[in-house]
Amino acid sequence: MSTSSNRQMKLAAYVMAGPVSGHHGGWRYPSAQHDILDVRFYQNIGRLLEDGKFDMMFVPDIQALPRRLGDSLASQLTHGALGALRLDPMLVLTAIAASTQRLGVAATISTSYFAPFHIARSLATLDHLSAGRAAWNIVTSFQDAEARNFGLKEQLSRDERYDRADEFVEVACKLWDSWHDDALMWDRATPQFADPSRVAPIDHHGRWFDVEGPLNVSRPPQGRPVFVQAGASERGKDFAAKWAEVIFVTHSSLASAQAFYQDIKERARSFGRDPDQVNVLLGMVPVVGETESIAKDKQALLDDLCDPEAGLSTLSYQLDVDLSPFPQDQVLPDLEVGGVQGHYREVAELTRKQNLSLREIGKRYGVGPLRDFNGTGGEVAGRMQEWFDARACDGFMVQMPYLPGGIEDFVRLVVPELQTRKVFRADYTGTTLREHLGLDRPAH
């Protein structure tokens, strides 16, 4: 694996195409912009991130408006929480790709509700139009509310969702490889637009999909988009270790982050992969100020704007457990969760360490992970380097507390400190997202 002296930190920005990205009080912050239905809002964010030399912008997505807390939409809509509004990430990222030159663009797309041909075609198109900057955050979805939006009564089981996802990704890769890299000829004189011997059907027949192919888009510039994943269950970690090139995680302690990091690298090796081709990015919500007191004042105001119900609403959705019947002044009970097991472990760890009540957990969850990453630019950069050097991560998924000001603060105050420490690039050295991340281009 790489040595500390030549490792370079990876930076991705978690930007929701909706009211909340990193902090549930962020949309209420006085300088937060509310232009989330205006394409120029996202194009400006893309340019800010590119000025900061970020590897990519990551847009999460879900396929329903959550109603898990008390079987009601009210908590989400009232508080502008996690899923109160979500624009289609592919459309948002296409607009961002058109207004940037180097920034990677990562779209969240579910394998449970779409078809491999559709997704392979869309992502190949995005990769071509962005000149090799596309990424796919592969999710399986887990809410029955999402299933009901697609004519189903309930979700598949966790194992079935991952079985389907495995075959889905396999089919997508076959479709991207249905064209050889040199298939397009563009020979006017012959004429020969494309070489038929270099394009072939895939004739896939499996448990979940029957797809003839070939794709009607030529092989993407990156060979295939970069794969992003955030599975934290045992099955999810195996799926990530098998396929993912970027893994997004959240942890409440350095020790738990280090344990996950070592575990996922070993799992990748067990699948015959080079662990250095798997980048673990740690979620953080930095609040940055010119001075420590300014940062503390920002944090206090943001936290005051976050209602505990907003955090509980999002946590109920992500755990797939209605938390409203439990006593709000008592600690989070031991639960069997059908949702994101990594989030459950994170809040369970916080509960044990700090003896937090459910109401306090709602407040804490609403203000985002890793509160220690707040302060001046130098303080935040120092803490990031500490976790990076301790092999807790390969970089960070920066969840901005409010937009666009949170990005402006981070790019202006933190990025120069990271560059001075020589753990982050001074400028882009490549053009594709794979080149930014140090990833090999898959052979045909």
C-alpha positions as CSV (number, residue, x, y, z in Angstrom):
1,M,0.0,0.0,0.0
2,S,1.0,3.6,-0.4
3,T,3.2,5.2,2.2
4,S,2.2,8.3,4.2
5,S,4.9,10.4,2.4
6,N,3.2,10.0,-1.0
7,R,-0.5,9.5,-0.2
8,Q,-2.8,12.2,-1.4
9,M,-6.0,12.9,0.3
10,K,-9.2,12.5,-1.7
11,L,-12.0,15.1,-1.4
12,A,-15.6,14.7,-2.5
13,A,-18.5,17.0,-1.7
14,Y,-21.8,15.6,-0.6
15,V,-24.4,18.0,-2.1
16,M,-28.1,17.1,-1.9
17,A,-30.3,18.5,-4.7
18,G,-32.7,19.6,-2.0
19,P,-32.9,21.6,1.2
20,V,-30.5,19.7,3.4
21,S,-26.9,18.4,2.7
22,G,-25.0,18.1,6.0
23,H,-26.9,19.9,8.7
24,H,-30.7,19.8,9.2
25,G,-30.6,23.5,10.3
26,G,-28.6,24.5,7.2
27,W,-31.4,25.7,5.0
28,R,-32.5,28.1,7.8
29,Y,-29.0,29.6,8.2
30,P,-29.3,33.4,7.3
31,S,-26.9,33.3,4.4
32,A,-28.1,29.9,3.0
33,Q,-29.5,30.3,-0.5
34,H,-32.9,28.8,-1.4
35,D,-32.4,28.6,-5.2
36,I,-32.5,24.8,-5.1
37,L,-34.8,24.7,-8.1
38,D,-32.5,26.9,-10.2
39,V,-29.8,25.2,-12.4
40,R,-27.5,28.2,-11.8
41,F,-27.4,27.3,-8.1
42,Y,-25.8,23.9,-8.8
43,Q,-23.5,25.2,-11.6
44,N,-22.1,27.8,-9.1
45,I,-21.5,25.0,-6.6
46,G,-19.7,22.9,-9.2
47,R,-17.4,25.8,-10.1
48,L,-16.7,26.5,-6.4
49,L,-15.7,22.9,-5.9
50,E,-13.6,22.9,-9.0
51,D,-11.8,26.0,-7.7
52,G,-11.1,23.9,-4.6
53,K,-9.7,21.0,-6.7
54,F,-12.2,18.6,-5.3
55,D,-12.2,15.1,-6.9
56,M,-16.0,15.0,-7.3
57,M,-19.4,16.2,-6.4
58,F,-21.7,13.4,-5.0
59,V,-25.5,13.8,-5.2
60,P,-27.5,11.3,-3.0
61,D,-31.0,10.2,-3.9
62,I,-34.0,8.3,-2.7
63,Q,-37.1,7.2,-4.5
64,A,-39.8,8.3,-2.0
65,L,-40.7,11.1,0.4
66,P,-40.0,9.5,3.8
67,R,-42.9,9.0,6.2
68,R,-41.3,6.5,8.6
69,L,-41.6,8.7,11.7
70,G,-45.2,8.2,13.0
71,D,-46.3,7.2,9.5
72,S,-46.5,10.8,8.5
73,L,-45.0,13.2,5.9
74,A,-45.2,16.1,8.3
75,S,-41.8,15.9,10.0
76,Q,-40.0,15.8,6.7
77,L,-42.0,18.6,5.1
78,T,-42.2,20.9,8.1
79,H,-38.5,20.7,8.9
80,G,-37.1,20.4,5.3
81,A,-35.4,17.2,6.3
82,L,-33.5,14.5,4.4
83,G,-36.1,13.7,1.7
84,A,-38.5,16.6,1.7
85,L,-37.5,17.4,-1.9
86,R,-35.0,15.7,-4.2
87,L,-34.2,16.6,-7.8
88,D,-33.1,13.9,-10.2
89,P,-29.3,13.7,-9.8
90,M,-28.6,12.8,-13.4
91,L,-30.1,16.0,-14.7
92,V,-28.5,18.1,-12.0
93,L,-25.0,16.6,-12.7
94,T,-25.4,16.9,-16.5
95,A,-25.8,20.7,-15.9
96,I,-22.8,20.8,-13.6
97,A,-20.6,18.8,-16.1
98,A,-21.5,21.4,-18.7
99,S,-20.2,24.2,-16.5
100,T,-17.0,22.6,-15.2
101,Q,-13.9,21.0,-16.8
102,R,-12.3,18.7,-14.2
103,L,-14.8,18.0,-11.4
104,G,-16.1,14.5,-11.1
105,V,-19.9,14.0,-11.0
106,A,-21.4,11.1,-9.0
107,A,-25.1,10.2,-9.3
108,T,-27.0,7.9,-6.9
109,I,-29.1,5.3,-8.8
110,S,-30.9,2.4,-7.3
111,T,-30.5,-1.2,-8.7
112,S,-33.9,-2.1,-7.3
113,Y,-36.1,0.2,-9.5
114,F,-34.3,0.6,-12.8
115,A,-33.1,-1.6,-15.6
116,P,-29.4,-2.2,-16.4
117,F,-29.7,-1.1,-20.0
118,H,-31.2,2.2,-19.0
119,I,-28.6,3.0,-16.4
120,A,-25.7,1.8,-18.5
121,R,-26.8,4.0,-21.3
122,S,-27.4,7.1,-19.1
123,L,-24.0,6.8,-17.3
124,A,-22.1,6.1,-20.6
125,T,-23.7,9.3,-22.0
126,L,-22.8,11.3,-18.9
127,D,-19.2,9.9,-19.1
128,H,-18.9,10.9,-22.7
129,L,-20.4,14.4,-22.3
130,S,-18.2,15.1,-19.3
131,A,-15.1,13.7,-21.0
132,G,-14.6,11.0,-18.4
133,R,-15.9,12.4,-15.1
134,A,-18.9,10.2,-14.3
135,A,-19.4,8.1,-11.2
136,W,-22.3,5.8,-10.0
137,N,-23.2,5.6,-6.4
138,I,-24.8,2.1,-6.4
139,V,-27.6,1.7,-3.9
140,T,-30.2,-1.1,-3.4
141,S,-32.9,1.0,-1.6
142,F,-34.5,-0.4,1.5
143,Q,-37.9,1.4,2.2
144,D,-41.3,-0.1,1.4
145,A,-42.4,3.5,0.6
146,E,-40.0,3.4,-2.3
147,A,-41.3,0.0,-3.5
148,R,-44.8,1.3,-3.4
149,N,-43.9,4.1,-5.8
150,F,-42.9,1.4,-8.4
151,G,-46.0,-0.8,-8.2
152,L,-44.7,-3.1,-5.5
153,K,-46.1,-3.7,-2.0
154,E,-42.8,-4.2,-0.2
155,Q,-39.1,-4.3,-0.7
156,L,-37.1,-7.4,-1.5
157,S,-35.1,-8.9,1.4
158,R,-31.6,-7.5,2.0
159,D,-30.0,-10.6,0.5
160,E,-32.2,-10.5,-2.6
161,R,-31.5,-6.8,-3.1
162,Y,-27.8,-7.5,-3.1
163,D,-28.2,-10.5,-5.3
164,R,-30.1,-8.4,-7.8
165,A,-27.5,-5.6,-7.5
166,D,-24.6,-8.0,-8.2
167,E,-26.3,-9.1,-11.4
168,F,-27.3,-5.6,-12.3
169,V,-23.7,-4.3,-12.1
170,E,-22.5,-7.4,-14.0
171,V,-24.9,-6.7,-16.8
172,A,-24.0,-3.0,-16.9
173,C,-20.3,-3.8,-17.2
174,K,-21.1,-6.2,-20.1
175,L,-23.0,-3.5,-21.8
176,W,-20.2,-1.0,-21.5
177,D,-17.9,-3.6,-22.9
178,S,-20.2,-4.5,-25.8
179,W,-18.2,-1.9,-27.7
180,H,-14.5,-2.1,-28.0
181,D,-12.6,1.1,-27.4
182,D,-11.6,1.3,-31.1
183,A,-15.1,0.4,-32.6
184,L,-15.9,3.9,-33.8
185,M,-14.1,4.6,-37.1
186,W,-15.5,7.9,-38.5
187,D,-14.0,7.0,-42.0
188,R,-15.8,9.2,-44.5
189,A,-14.2,7.8,-47.6
190,T,-14.9,4.1,-47.1
191,P,-17.5,4.8,-45.6
192,Q,-17.1,3.2,-42.1
193,F,-18.8,4.8,-39.1
194,A,-18.2,1.8,-36.8
195,D,-16.6,-1.6,-37.2
196,P,-19.3,-4.3,-36.8
197,S,-16.7,-6.8,-35.7
198,R,-15.9,-4.5,-32.6
199,V,-19.5,-4.3,-31.4
200,A,-21.4,-7.4,-30.1
201,P,-24.5,-8.4,-28.2
202,I,-24.0,-9.6,-24.6
203,D,-26.8,-12.2,-24.6
204,H,-27.1,-12.1,-20.8
205,H,-29.6,-14.5,-19.2
206,G,-29.7,-14.6,-15.5
207,R,-32.0,-14.8,-12.5
208,W,-33.0,-11.2,-12.6
209,F,-32.3,-9.9,-16.1
210,D,-32.4,-11.0,-19.7
211,V,-30.6,-8.5,-21.8
212,E,-29.5,-9.0,-25.5
213,G,-27.5,-5.8,-26.1
214,P,-25.3,-4.4,-27.4
215,L,-25.5,-0.9,-25.8
216,N,-26.3,1.9,-28.3
217,V,-23.6,4.1,-26.8
218,S,-20.0,3.5,-27.4
219,R,-17.6,2.5,-24.6
220,P,-17.2,5.3,-22.0
221,P,-14.0,7.3,-21.8
222,Q,-13.2,5.8,-18.4
223,G,-14.1,2.3,-19.6
224,R,-16.9,2.4,-17.1
225,P,-17.9,5.1,-14.5
226,V,-16.3,5.1,-11.1
227,F,-18.3,2.9,-8.7
228,V,-19.3,4.4,-5.3
229,Q,-20.9,2.5,-2.5
230,A,-21.8,3.0,1.1
231,G,-22.9,-0.5,2.3
232,A,-22.1,-1.1,6.0
233,S,-23.9,-4.4,6.7
234,E,-21.9,-7.6,6.3
235,R,-23.4,-8.2,2.9
236,G,-23.0,-4.5,2.0
237,K,-19.4,-4.5,2.9
238,D,-18.8,-7.6,0.8
239,F,-20.6,-5.9,-2.1
240,A,-18.5,-2.8,-1.7
241,A,-15.3,-4.7,-1.5
242,K,-16.1,-6.6,-4.7
243,W,-17.2,-3.6,-6.8
244,A,-16.6,-0.2,-5.2
245,E,-13.8,2.2,-6.0
246,V,-15.0,4.8,-3.5
247,I,-16.7,3.8,-0.3
248,F,-18.5,6.5,1.7
249,V,-18.8,5.9,5.5
250,T,-19.6,7.7,8.7
251,H,-18.1,7.0,12.1
252,S,-18.2,8.7,15.5
253,S,-14.7,7.7,16.6
254,L,-11.3,7.3,15.2
255,A,-11.1,3.7,16.4
256,S,-14.2,2.6,14.7
257,A,-13.1,4.3,11.5
258,Q,-9.7,2.5,11.6
259,A,-11.4,-0.8,12.2
260,F,-13.7,-0.4,9.2
261,Y,-10.8,0.8,7.0
262,Q,-8.7,-2.3,7.7
263,D,-11.7,-4.6,7.3
264,I,-12.7,-3.2,3.9
265,K,-9.2,-3.3,2.6
266,E,-8.8,-6.9,3.6
267,R,-12.2,-7.8,2.1
268,A,-11.1,-6.1,-1.2
269,R,-7.9,-8.2,-1.1
270,S,-10.0,-11.4,-0.6
271,F,-11.8,-10.6,-3.8
272,G,-8.5,-10.4,-5.7
273,R,-8.5,-6.6,-5.8
274,D,-5.7,-4.2,-5.1
275,P,-6.7,-2.4,-1.8
276,D,-5.2,0.8,-3.1
277,Q,-7.9,0.8,-5.8
278,V,-10.5,1.2,-3.0
279,N,-10.8,4.7,-1.6
280,V,-12.6,5.0,1.8
281,L,-14.0,8.5,2.3
282,L,-15.2,9.6,5.7
283,G,-18.3,11.7,6.1
284,M,-17.8,15.0,8.0
285,V,-19.7,18.3,8.4
286,P,-17.1,21.0,9.0
287,V,-18.1,24.4,10.3
288,V,-15.2,26.7,9.5
289,G,-14.5,30.3,10.6
290,E,-11.7,32.8,10.3
291,T,-11.2,32.4,14.1
292,E,-12.2,29.7,16.5
293,S,-14.8,32.0,18.1
294,I,-16.4,32.7,14.7
295,A,-16.6,29.0,14.0
296,K,-18.2,28.3,17.4
297,D,-20.8,31.1,16.9
298,K,-21.7,29.6,13.5
299,Q,-22.0,26.1,15.0
300,A,-24.2,27.4,17.9
301,L,-26.5,29.2,15.5
302,L,-26.7,26.2,13.1
303,D,-27.4,23.8,16.0
304,D,-30.1,26.2,17.4
305,L,-31.8,26.1,14.0
306,C,-32.0,22.2,14.0
307,D,-35.2,20.8,15.6
308,P,-34.6,17.3,17.2
309,E,-37.7,16.0,15.3
310,A,-35.9,16.7,12.0
311,G,-33.0,14.4,13.0
312,L,-35.3,11.7,14.3
313,S,-37.3,11.8,11.1
314,T,-34.2,11.2,9.1
315,L,-32.9,8.6,11.5
316,S,-36.2,6.8,11.4
317,Y,-36.0,6.7,7.6
318,Q,-32.4,5.5,7.5
319,L,-32.9,2.8,10.1
320,D,-36.3,1.9,8.7
321,V,-37.7,1.9,12.2
322,D,-40.4,4.3,13.5
323,L,-38.8,5.9,16.6
324,S,-41.9,7.9,17.6
325,P,-43.3,5.2,20.0
326,F,-40.1,5.0,22.2
327,P,-39.7,7.2,25.3
328,Q,-37.9,10.3,24.0
329,D,-36.1,11.0,27.3
330,Q,-34.5,7.5,27.3
331,V,-31.6,6.0,25.5
332,L,-31.9,4.4,22.1
333,P,-32.9,0.8,22.6
334,D,-31.3,-2.2,21.0
335,L,-33.0,-2.6,17.7
336,E,-33.1,-4.9,14.7
337,V,-32.9,-2.5,11.8
338,G,-33.9,-3.1,8.2
339,G,-32.2,0.0,6.9
340,V,-28.7,1.4,7.0
341,Q,-26.8,-0.7,9.6
342,G,-23.8,1.6,9.6
343,H,-25.9,4.5,10.8
344,Y,-27.4,2.4,13.5
345,R,-23.9,1.4,14.7
346,E,-22.9,5.1,14.7
347,V,-25.8,6.3,16.8
348,A,-25.6,3.2,19.1
349,E,-21.9,4.0,19.7
350,L,-22.8,7.6,20.5
351,T,-25.6,6.5,22.9
352,R,-23.2,4.2,24.8
353,K,-20.4,6.7,25.0
354,Q,-22.4,9.8,25.9
355,N,-25.6,8.3,27.5
356,L,-27.7,10.4,25.1
357,S,-31.5,10.2,25.2
358,L,-33.5,9.6,22.0
359,R,-34.4,13.3,21.8
360,E,-30.7,14.2,22.2
361,I,-29.8,11.7,19.5
362,G,-32.3,13.4,17.2
363,K,-30.6,16.7,17.8
364,R,-27.2,15.1,17.4
365,Y,-28.1,13.3,14.3
366,G,-29.6,16.4,12.8
367,V,-26.4,18.3,13.0
368,G,-24.3,15.7,11.2
369,P,-21.3,13.4,11.9
370,L,-17.9,14.2,13.3
371,R,-18.5,17.5,15.2
372,D,-14.7,17.6,16.0
373,F,-14.0,18.9,12.5
374,N,-14.9,22.5,13.3
375,G,-12.8,25.6,13.9
376,T,-10.3,27.6,11.9
377,G,-9.1,26.4,8.5
378,G,-5.8,25.2,10.1
379,E,-7.6,23.4,13.0
380,V,-9.9,21.5,10.5
381,A,-7.1,20.7,8.2
382,G,-5.0,19.4,11.1
383,R,-7.8,17.1,12.3
384,M,-8.3,15.8,8.8
385,Q,-4.6,15.0,8.4
386,E,-4.6,13.3,11.8
387,W,-7.4,10.9,10.7
388,F,-5.8,10.5,7.3
389,D,-2.4,9.7,8.6
390,A,-3.9,7.3,11.1
391,R,-5.3,5.2,8.3
392,A,-8.9,5.9,9.3
393,C,-9.7,6.9,5.7
394,D,-8.2,7.8,2.3
395,G,-10.0,11.1,2.3
396,F,-13.3,12.8,3.1
397,M,-16.9,13.1,1.9
398,V,-17.4,16.7,3.0
399,Q,-21.1,17.3,3.9
400,M,-21.5,21.1,3.7
401,P,-23.6,22.5,6.6
402,Y,-25.2,25.2,4.4
403,L,-25.0,26.2,0.8
404,P,-23.2,27.7,-0.9
405,G,-21.4,29.4,2.0
406,G,-20.2,26.2,3.6
407,I,-18.3,25.4,0.4
408,E,-16.9,28.9,0.1
409,D,-15.6,28.7,3.6
410,F,-14.1,25.3,3.1
411,V,-12.4,26.1,-0.2
412,R,-11.1,29.5,1.1
413,L,-10.0,28.4,4.6
414,V,-9.3,24.7,4.7
415,V,-8.1,23.7,1.2
416,P,-5.0,26.0,1.3
417,E,-4.1,24.6,4.6
418,L,-4.2,21.0,3.2
419,Q,-2.2,22.1,0.2
420,T,0.4,23.7,2.5
421,R,0.7,20.4,4.4
422,K,1.2,18.7,1.0
423,V,-1.6,16.1,1.6
424,F,-3.9,17.5,-1.1
425,R,-3.2,18.6,-4.7
426,A,-2.3,22.1,-5.7
427,D,-3.9,21.5,-9.1
428,Y,-5.4,18.8,-11.1
429,T,-2.9,16.6,-12.9
430,G,-5.4,14.6,-15.0
431,T,-8.7,15.1,-16.8
432,T,-10.8,12.1,-15.8
433,L,-12.2,11.2,-12.4
434,R,-10.2,7.9,-12.5
435,E,-7.0,10.0,-12.9
436,H,-8.0,12.2,-10.0
437,L,-8.5,9.2,-7.7
438,G,-5.5,7.2,-8.9
439,L,-7.7,4.4,-10.3
440,D,-6.8,2.1,-13.2
441,R,-8.9,2.3,-16.3
442,P,-10.7,-1.1,-16.7
443,A,-9.5,-3.1,-19.6
444,H,-12.1,-4.2,-22.2
